[in-house]
Each structure stands twice: as structure tokens, then as C-alpha cells.
Amino acid sequence: MKKLILLITLTLTTLGFANAQGACNALDVNMGFANNELKSSLADPFHVISDDMQKLLFTPDVWKAELAKVMNCSPSSFPSNWMDRVRVNYDQLKTIADNDGKTKIWKDRPFQRPTEQAIVKTKYIAKYPGAKILKIGSNYKDWNVFKNSLGIPTNRYVRGEILLQIPGRPYCQAQEWVIKQAYKGGGYSSSVAENVGGAGYFVKCP
């Protein structure tokens, strides 16, 4: 009987361990996705880095905890070498981000669009609580009209960049913004902010 109880205990323990490990089976897949994102940022001329990868670069423990929550497992279940899959690209991009954050100077955009930029600022403050907006400008003096193949306007837009400092990031960063108005039966709709937040490239704070 003692042997049977011991066998049952060992079996349950083994199953429990297997289930705990199984809950983190998606780790390799997720690290593969992360590695692809890091590669994409390395290939980008400006080294634009998504919010998610910024978190991995500068607060890896926070990123790890959030990933564990998504996978429904404990961060303690991660193997000690959990970063190996991304290490090479991680180190390379981290070096670039650190260098850009200390040396790269953001160039002022050539135009100011106060009405559209006010909308953008409101959106950024809502997206990144506590963020400091330092500068903003537009690449366009006037609306850029987009037409379809028949020459009929479909929308018009202005594009620009915003310089801000986000809590939890050691440097300032520039992010692109777009304000668009859809064309509707002889007129344009209200302005809508698109492409607000989500990724940026690091620069030296002014």
C-alpha cells in the first residue's frame, strides 16, 4: 500500500510539473515573434521600435511578466536562458537605441498646423499617461489630397512627427502622426487622428 501511495504521489507530481511546463510551451513561439520584430527594427533606416519591443529592451522583467500572463503561466517557469532566442538581435538593437538616444538630434518639422497638432497632442497624452510632449510639427504646409484611379478624391491628410518622452524610457523619441479627413459627397469629414503612437525612434532629449 505504501508503494502504491508513493507511486500515485509521484505520478501526480509529475503530471503537475508537466502541466506547469506545458502552460509555457508557447514561449518559444512568442520569442520567435519577438525576434522577428527586433530584426524588423534593425532593418529600418531609422530603427523604429514598437512599444512592445521598447518594453523588452528597457524593462525586460516587465515584458516577461506580461508575456507570462498572456500564456497563463508563472514567470518563474521561464528557463534561465529564455532570452537566448533573441539575444543577438536584442543586444544589437539595444546598442543602437542607446547610441541614438544619446547622440541623434531630432530635426524640427518645417510647418506648423496648430488645429491638427492639438488633436494629436490630446491623443498622445491619452495613450501615454505622464508623457512629456516636447516638440511637434508637420511635414506638409497644406492638405495632401489622395485620389483614386478615376481622379476622384477619397481623402486628404497631413503628416508630421512629435517629440516626446514616455515614462519608463531612458531617452526621448520621435513618433509619426497622421490626421485624415475622408471625402464625402463634395466635402470632407471631420479630422481623425490616425497612426498615433505604437512605435518610435530614439533621439537625444533637447
Backbone torsions as a table, in degrees:
resi	resn	phi	psi	omega
1	MET	NA	-41.8	179.2
2	LYS	-60.5	-40.4	179.9
3	LYS	-64.8	-38.4	-179.3
4	LEU	-66.0	-44.4	178.3
5	ILE	-61.3	-42.7	179.0
6	LEU	-63.2	-41.6	-179.8
7	LEU	-64.1	-43.1	178.7
8	ILE	-63.0	-42.8	-180.0
9	THR	-61.6	-46.4	179.5
10	LEU	-63.4	-38.5	179.9
11	THR	-65.6	-46.1	178.9
12	LEU	-63.4	-40.1	178.2
13	THR	-62.3	-44.0	-179.8
14	THR	-63.8	-41.7	178.9
15	LEU	-65.2	-40.2	178.6
16	GLY	-62.9	-41.0	178.5
17	PHE	-65.3	-42.2	-179.4
18	ALA	-63.5	-41.1	179.2
19	ASN	-65.0	-40.1	178.5
20	ALA	-63.0	-41.6	178.4
21	GLN	-68.7	-39.4	-178.1
22	GLY	-63.3	-32.5	-179.6
23	ALA	-63.0	-22.6	179.7
24	CYS	-106.7	18.3	179.8
25	ASN	-63.8	-23.0	-179.3
26	ALA	-79.8	-0.4	-177.2
27	LEU	-59.2	-47.4	-176.8
28	ASP	-62.3	-40.3	178.9
29	VAL	-63.7	-45.6	-179.7
30	ASN	-65.0	-37.0	177.3
31	MET	-68.2	-29.8	175.4
32	GLY	-65.9	-43.1	176.3
33	PHE	-61.3	-43.9	179.8
34	ALA	-62.1	-41.4	179.7
35	ASN	-62.2	-38.6	178.0
36	ASN	-65.7	-38.1	177.4
37	GLU	-65.2	-41.0	178.0
38	LEU	-62.9	-42.2	177.7
39	LYS	-60.3	-41.9	-179.4
40	SER	-62.3	-40.7	178.6
41	SER	-67.8	-36.3	178.5
42	LEU	-66.3	-34.7	-178.4
43	ALA	-78.5	-21.1	-178.7
44	ASP	-71.6	133.8	-178.5
45	PRO	-57.1	-33.7	-179.6
46	PHE	-96.8	-2.3	-177.5
47	HIS	55.9	51.4	175.6
48	VAL	-69.3	130.1	-174.8
49	ILE	-121.2	130.3	-179.6
50	SER	-66.7	159.3	177.6
51	ASP	-55.8	-41.6	-177.6
52	ASP	-63.2	-43.9	-179.9
53	MET	-74.5	-27.5	173.2
54	GLN	-62.2	-40.2	178.7
55	LYS	-64.1	-40.2	177.8
56	LEU	-64.8	-40.6	-177.9
57	LEU	-66.5	-43.6	-169.8
58	PHE	-106.4	-21.7	176.6
59	THR	-137.5	65.7	-175.5
60	PRO	-58.9	-32.1	179.2
61	ASP	-67.1	-37.7	177.2
62	VAL	-66.4	-45.0	179.0
63	TRP	-60.1	-43.1	179.8
64	LYS	-61.8	-44.0	-179.1
65	ALA	-64.9	-39.7	179.4
66	GLU	-68.5	-38.6	177.7
67	LEU	-65.9	-40.4	178.9
68	ALA	-61.7	-38.8	179.2
69	LYS	-64.5	-41.1	178.3
70	VAL	-63.1	-39.5	-178.9
71	MET	-84.5	-1.8	179.2
72	ASN	59.8	46.4	175.2
73	CYS	-142.1	172.4	-177.8
74	SER	-89.5	141.4	175.2
75	PRO	-56.0	-27.8	178.8
76	SER	-67.9	-15.7	177.9
77	SER	-79.5	-13.4	178.3
78	PHE	-66.4	138.6	175.1
79	PRO	-68.0	159.5	-177.5
80	SER	-63.6	-24.5	-178.7
81	ASN	-101.6	30.6	-173.9
82	TRP	-61.0	-20.5	-179.2
83	MET	-89.8	-5.9	-174.7
84	ASP	-55.9	-38.5	-177.2
85	ARG	-59.9	-30.4	-175.8
86	VAL	-112.7	0.1	-168.4
87	ARG	-54.4	-47.6	-175.8
88	VAL	-62.5	-51.2	-179.4
89	ASN	-70.0	-34.0	176.4
90	TYR	-59.7	-51.9	-177.8
91	ASP	-61.8	-41.3	-178.5
92	GLN	-66.4	-45.7	-179.4
93	LEU	-69.8	-36.4	178.0
94	LYS	-61.9	-41.4	178.3
95	THR	-62.3	-43.8	179.4
96	ILE	-64.7	-45.2	-179.7
97	ALA	-61.9	-42.7	178.6
98	ASP	-63.2	-42.5	-179.9
99	ASN	-66.8	-45.0	179.4
100	ASP	-63.0	-40.4	-178.9
101	GLY	-65.8	-19.1	-179.6
102	LYS	-103.0	-18.8	-172.0
103	THR	-128.1	-30.7	-173.2
104	LYS	-74.4	132.2	-179.5
105	ILE	-101.7	127.8	177.5
106	TRP	-74.7	134.4	179.8
107	LYS	-93.2	128.0	178.4
108	ASP	-58.2	138.4	174.8
109	ARG	-70.5	149.9	-172.0
110	PRO	-73.6	-17.9	-174.7
111	PHE	-130.3	157.9	176.0
112	GLN	-117.5	132.0	177.6
113	ARG	-126.8	80.7	-172.4
114	PRO	-52.4	-42.9	-176.9
115	THR	-64.9	-50.1	-179.1
116	GLU	-68.3	-38.4	-178.3
117	GLN	-67.9	-29.3	176.4
118	ALA	-65.4	-39.1	177.2
119	ILE	-63.8	-44.0	-179.0
120	VAL	-61.5	-46.2	-178.9
121	LYS	-58.6	-43.7	179.4
122	THR	-60.1	-41.6	-179.5
123	LYS	-66.3	-40.9	-178.8
124	TYR	-68.8	-39.3	178.8
125	ILE	-63.2	-36.5	179.0
126	ALA	-72.2	-36.7	-177.3
127	LYS	-74.8	-39.2	-177.6
128	TYR	-121.0	82.2	-179.9
129	PRO	-54.9	131.3	179.2
130	GLY	87.4	-2.3	-179.4
131	ALA	-70.5	147.9	176.5
132	LYS	-104.2	120.8	176.2
133	ILE	-90.8	117.6	-173.2
134	LEU	-98.6	-43.5	179.6
135	LYS	-150.1	158.8	177.1
136	ILE	-157.0	150.0	178.6
137	GLY	-166.9	170.6	-177.9
138	SER	-116.1	150.9	175.2
139	ASN	-84.4	-14.9	-175.0
140	TYR	-117.6	137.5	175.4
141	LYS	-77.6	-34.9	-179.8
142	ASP	-134.0	175.1	179.5
143	TRP	-61.9	141.3	173.4
144	ASN	-100.8	115.8	-174.9
145	VAL	-90.7	130.0	177.0
146	PHE	-104.4	129.4	-179.2
147	LYS	-119.7	153.6	177.2
148	ASN	-82.4	-174.3	-176.3
149	SER	-64.7	-18.7	179.0
150	LEU	-91.9	0.5	179.7
151	GLY	83.3	11.4	179.7
152	ILE	-91.9	129.5	179.4
153	PRO	-60.6	138.8	175.2
154	THR	-112.8	-31.1	176.6
155	ASN	-167.0	170.0	171.0
156	ARG	-136.9	154.2	-174.4
157	TYR	-153.0	160.3	169.1
158	VAL	-126.0	148.0	-176.2
159	ARG	-129.3	149.1	178.3
160	GLY	-163.8	-167.2	178.2
161	GLU	-134.4	153.6	177.2
162	ILE	-126.1	139.2	178.0
163	LEU	-105.8	122.5	-177.1
164	LEU	-146.6	165.4	175.9
165	GLN	-122.4	119.8	-175.4
166	ILE	-100.0	134.6	177.7
167	PRO	-53.9	137.8	179.9
168	GLY	89.7	-3.2	177.2
169	ARG	-112.6	135.1	-175.4
170	PRO	-77.2	-11.7	-176.0
171	TYR	-131.9	171.0	172.0
172	CYS	-82.0	162.2	178.3
173	GLN	-146.8	154.2	177.6
174	ALA	-106.3	135.0	177.8
175	GLN	-129.7	143.9	179.8
176	GLU	-83.5	146.2	174.9
177	TRP	-132.6	156.7	178.7
178	VAL	-139.5	132.7	172.0
179	ILE	-113.3	128.5	-175.2
180	LYS	-127.8	147.8	172.6
181	GLN	-126.8	124.9	179.0
182	ALA	-79.2	145.1	178.2
183	TYR	-88.5	125.5	-177.8
184	LYS	-135.9	106.9	173.1
185	GLY	48.2	55.9	176.0
186	GLY	92.5	-0.2	178.5
187	GLY	-152.1	175.2	-177.9
188	TYR	-109.9	147.0	179.9
189	SER	-76.6	179.1	176.5
190	SER	-65.4	156.3	-179.8
191	SER	-69.1	137.2	178.4
192	VAL	-127.2	130.3	178.3
193	ALA	-80.3	124.8	176.8
194	GLU	-122.7	159.5	176.5
195	ASN	56.5	39.4	179.1
196	VAL	-95.8	114.1	177.9
197	GLY	77.0	172.5	177.2
198	GLY	112.8	-26.2	-178.5
199	ALA	-167.6	153.1	178.8
200	GLY	-163.8	170.2	175.1
201	TYR	-116.3	145.1	-171.9
202	PHE	-83.7	142.6	178.8
203	VAL	-142.0	168.1	178.3
204	LYS	-74.6	137.1	178.1
205	CYS	-68.4	139.5	-179.5
206	PRO	-70.4	NA	NA
